[in-house]
Amino acid sequence: MPEASRTAVLVCQGRAVAHGRIAPGRFADPVAMSLLRGGERDAVEVARAGTPPQGVSARIGYESLTAVARTMVPRTVAVDDAVRERPGPQLVILGAGLDGRAFRMAELSDVDVYEVDHPASQADKRERAAGLRPVAGSLRWVPVDLARDALGPALAAAGHDGTLATTWVWEGVVPYLRRAEVAATVRAVAGRSAPGSRLVVNYQSPSLKATLGLGVARAMARLSRRPDPTAREPRRSAWTPERFRALLAAGGWRVATDDDLLALATRLPSPTRHPSGMRTGRVAVADLA
């Protein structure tokens, strides 16, 4: 039986750690903590305290969440800014995980939001968000496994209108899909995008250092006997900026910006200690004329 995404929980924890502490005035996610459960919240509170705990296991958890928080800030701000710059009547969040935009972005008050995610992950999200009220004009749930299911028909059945402009957010998903699955999703998105649509996508560029770093992180998780959130969610694809832009261009998208997270972070009032791994994470913004 498929399980809900554990990396989605880690990402949500990172946003909760960063809220009110990193890049105040530019980054905020007051919803993140509400989407977490007891033990997940406890780990966030330890990281927010800012004092490294004693013990190997606790220290590894603290450092991991602190690093995730620093990474989430530039990524989240870049995506939010791109959504605000091109408001459309429809917003589709692909691989939504524990995304809180429909619950925290007042700019979506007149927007129909469609959250697309694996059925198991979406069921988990709906349970966690049961006590939250969306600020979006509407929130519609679209259970889709991007590795197996057809995206277009599922969106159409949920009420998405392919003749209206759509803003697409595809964050934290591309690395976990195979290249063919990424290309298929780009085609499906293009097929349901009217002129004036925007695609905001986060992807990873190839890096031997980052690959080795993931291996070290998994080894440390085993050593400390902590659960590894990436154990069941391996990374399957990385793209050079040139190749990813070509993929988008083939779908008719004009890439407006494509920046790595380190460059995005330097523009924010963030801590000066930026993980070198930020160079491999990227956010591209592309428009359809």
C-alpha positions in Angstrom: 0.0 0.0 0.0 1.5 3.3 -1.0 2.4 5.6 1.9 2.0 9.4 2.1 5.1 11.4 1.2 7.6 11.8 4.1 9.7 14.4 2.3 6.5 16.5 2.2 6.5 16.4 6.0 10.2 17.4 6.1 9.6 20.3 3.8 6.7 21.5 5.8 8.8 21.2 9.0 11.4 23.4 7.3 8.9 26.1 6.5 7.6 26.0 10.1 11.1 26.3 11.5 11.8 29.3 9.2 8.5 31.2 9.9 9.2 34.4 11.7 12.9 33.6 12.0 14.4 33.8 8.5 13.9 36.6 6.1 11.1 38.3 8.1 9.1 40.5 5.9 9.8 38.4 2.8 9.1 34.9 4.0 6.2 33.7 6.1 4.3 30.5 6.5 1.9 30.7 9.4 0.1 27.6 8.2 3.0 25.1 8.2 2.9 24.2 11.9 -0.9 23.6 11.7 -0.3 20.8 9.1 2.1 18.9 11.3 1.4 16.3 14.0 2.7 16.0 17.6 6.2 14.5 17.2 6.7 16.5 14.0 5.9 19.7 15.8 8.2 18.8 18.7 11.2 18.6 16.3 10.3 22.0 14.9 10.2 23.6 18.3 13.7 22.2 19.1 15.0 23.7 15.8 13.3 27.0 16.4 14.9 27.3 19.8 18.2 27.7 18.1 20.2 25.8 20.6 21.8 22.5 19.4 20.6 19.7 21.6 22.7 17.0 23.2 23.0 13.5 21.8 23.9 12.4 18.3 20.4 11.6 17.1 18.9 14.8 18.4 21.7 16.9 17.0 21.4 15.3 13.5 17.6 16.0 13.5 18.3 19.6 14.6 20.9 20.2 11.9 18.8 18.6 9.2 15.7 20.7 9.9 17.8 23.9 10.2 19.4 23.2 6.8 16.0 22.5 5.2 14.6 25.7 6.7 17.3 27.8 5.0 16.6 26.0 1.7 12.9 26.5 1.9 13.0 30.2 2.3 14.4 31.3 -1.1 12.5 28.6 -2.9 9.2 29.5 -1.3 9.7 33.3 -1.7 10.6 32.8 -5.4 7.5 30.7 -6.1 5.2 33.1 -4.2 6.6 36.1 -6.0 6.0 34.5 -9.4 2.4 33.6 -8.5 1.7 37.2 -7.3 3.3 38.7 -10.5 1.0 36.7 -12.8 -2.3 36.2 -11.0 -4.7 34.1 -13.0 -8.2 32.8 -12.4 -6.8 29.3 -11.9 -3.8 27.9 -9.9 -2.7 24.3 -10.2 -0.2 23.0 -7.6 1.4 19.8 -9.0 2.6 17.4 -6.3 1.2 19.7 -3.7 2.3 17.7 -0.6 1.7 19.9 2.5 1.6 23.2 0.5 -0.2 25.9 2.4 -0.7 28.5 -0.3 -4.5 28.0 -0.6 -4.7 28.6 3.2 -2.3 31.5 3.5 -2.1 33.6 0.3 -4.8 36.4 0.4 -4.0 37.1 -3.3 -5.8 33.8 -4.1 -9.2 35.0 -2.8 -10.7 35.0 -6.3 -8.7 32.1 -7.6 -9.8 28.5 -8.1 -7.0 26.4 -6.7 -6.4 22.7 -7.8 -4.1 20.6 -5.6 -2.8 17.6 -7.5 -1.0 14.9 -5.7 -0.6 11.1 -5.2 -3.8 9.7 -3.7 -2.1 8.5 -0.5 -0.4 11.9 0.1 -3.5 13.8 -0.7 -5.6 11.8 1.7 -3.0 12.5 4.4 -3.0 16.2 3.5 -6.8 16.4 3.7 -6.8 14.8 7.1 -4.2 17.2 8.4 -5.9 20.2 6.9 -9.4 19.3 8.1 -9.5 22.1 10.6 -8.2 24.8 8.3 -10.3 27.1 6.1 -8.9 28.0 2.7 -8.5 31.7 1.8 -8.6 30.8 -1.9 -11.8 31.3 -3.9 -12.1 27.5 -4.0 -9.9 24.5 -3.3 -10.4 21.3 -5.4 -8.5 18.1 -4.7 -7.2 16.1 -7.7 -5.7 12.7 -6.8 -3.1 11.9 -9.5 0.0 9.8 -9.5 2.2 11.8 -12.0 4.2 8.7 -12.7 1.2 6.6 -13.8 -2.0 8.7 -14.3 -3.1 11.0 -17.0 -3.1 14.6 -15.7 -5.3 16.3 -18.3 -8.4 14.2 -17.9 -8.2 14.3 -14.1 -8.0 18.1 -14.1 -10.9 18.4 -16.6 -13.0 16.1 -14.4 -12.2 18.4 -11.4 -13.5 21.5 -13.3 -10.3 23.0 -14.6 -10.9 25.1 -17.6 -8.3 24.8 -20.3 -9.5 27.9 -22.1 -8.6 30.2 -19.1 -5.1 31.2 -18.1 -3.6 29.0 -15.4 -0.7 29.5 -13.1 1.1 26.2 -12.5 3.3 25.6 -9.4 5.5 22.5 -9.7 7.7 22.6 -6.6 9.8 19.9 -5.1 8.6 17.2 -7.4 10.7 17.0 -10.6 13.7 15.3 -8.9 11.5 12.4 -7.9 10.2 11.7 -11.4 12.0 10.0 -14.3 12.9 12.1 -17.3 10.1 10.6 -19.4 7.6 11.4 -16.6 8.8 15.0 -16.4 8.5 15.4 -20.2 5.0 13.9 -20.1 3.9 16.2 -17.4 5.3 19.2 -19.3 3.3 18.1 -22.4 0.1 17.7 -20.3 0.5 21.1 -18.7 1.0 22.7 -22.1 -2.1 21.0 -23.4 -4.2 22.6 -20.7 -2.6 26.1 -20.7 -4.3 29.0 -22.4 -2.4 32.1 -23.5 -1.3 34.1 -20.5 -0.5 31.1 -18.4 2.6 30.8 -16.2 4.6 27.8 -15.1 6.7 28.1 -12.0 8.9 25.0 -11.6 11.6 23.9 -9.1 14.1 21.4 -10.3 17.6 20.1 -9.5 20.7 20.4 -11.6 23.3 17.6 -11.7 25.9 17.6 -8.9 28.2 14.8 -7.7 28.7 16.7 -4.5 24.9 16.8 -3.8 24.6 13.1 -4.6 27.3 12.3 -2.2 25.7 14.6 0.4 22.5 12.7 0.1 24.4 9.4 0.7 26.0 10.9 3.8 22.7 12.1 5.1 21.2 8.7 4.8 24.1 7.1 6.5 23.8 9.5 9.4 20.1 8.8 9.7 20.9 5.0 10.0 23.7 5.7 12.4 21.4 7.8 14.6 18.5 5.3 14.2 16.3 8.1 12.9 13.8 7.5 10.1 15.1 8.5 6.7 12.3 10.5 4.9 13.9 9.9 1.5 14.3 6.2 1.8 11.1 5.5 -0.2 11.4 8.6 -2.4 14.7 8.4 -4.3 15.8 11.1 -6.6 15.4 10.0 -10.2 16.3 12.9 -12.5 18.5 16.0 -12.6 18.6 18.6 -15.4 21.1 21.1 -16.7 19.5 24.5 -17.0 20.0 24.4 -20.8 18.3 21.0 -21.1 15.4 22.0 -18.9 14.8 25.3 -20.7 14.8 23.4 -24.0 12.2 21.0 -22.6 10.0 24.0 -21.6 10.6 25.7 -25.0 9.4 22.6 -26.8 6.1 23.0 -25.0 5.8 26.6 -26.1 6.9 28.2 -22.8 9.2 31.3 -22.8 11.5 31.1 -19.8 11.6 34.5 -18.1 13.9 33.6 -15.2 15.9 30.6 -14.1 17.9 31.1 -10.9 19.6 28.8 -8.4 18.6 28.9 -4.8 21.9 30.4 -3.7 21.4 33.4 -6.0 17.8 33.8 -4.8 18.9 33.6 -1.1 21.5 36.3 -1.5 18.7 38.7 -2.4 16.9 38.1 0.9 17.5 39.2 4.5 18.5 35.6 5.2 21.3 34.2 7.4 24.6 34.5 5.7 25.4 30.8 6.2 23.9 29.3 3.0 24.4 25.6 2.3 26.5 25.0 -0.8 23.8 22.5 -1.9 21.6 25.5 -2.8 23.6 25.9 -6.0 21.9 22.7 -7.4 18.3 23.7 -6.6 16.7 26.0 -9.2 13.4 27.9 -9.8 12.4 28.6 -13.3 9.5 30.9 -14.3 8.1 30.5 -17.8 5.2 32.2 -19.6 2.9 31.3 -22.4 2.3 34.2 -24.8 
